[in-house]
Amino acid sequence: MVDPASAMGRWVARRGDSLYMCYLESDDVPGIAARLGARGARFTPRGADPAGERDGLWIHPSALHGLLLGVSRPTLAWEWSGRPDLVRPAV
């Protein structure tokens, strides 16, 4: 059950059952942040400094026709994924 007051709950109320969020990995999180910023696209970095962000970010649904897209580096373990053991070792 989804809380109707949550972001996902509001999504379902507006769009019905559909893809709400997806995630990808990139070796170039800073480059993605720079390109998003240059285009004026809304995004939220994982850390406090968007220009120096290395771990990941979320691209706001307004920039992607309603889809929330998460981006992280491949060497960042996702504890909530259930398989943090699959993280690529940092070199």
Beta strands, then each sheet from edge to edge (+ up, - down):
strand 1: 21-25
strand 2: 43-45
strand 3: 56-59
strand 4: 68-72
sheet 1: 1+ 4+ 3- 2+
end
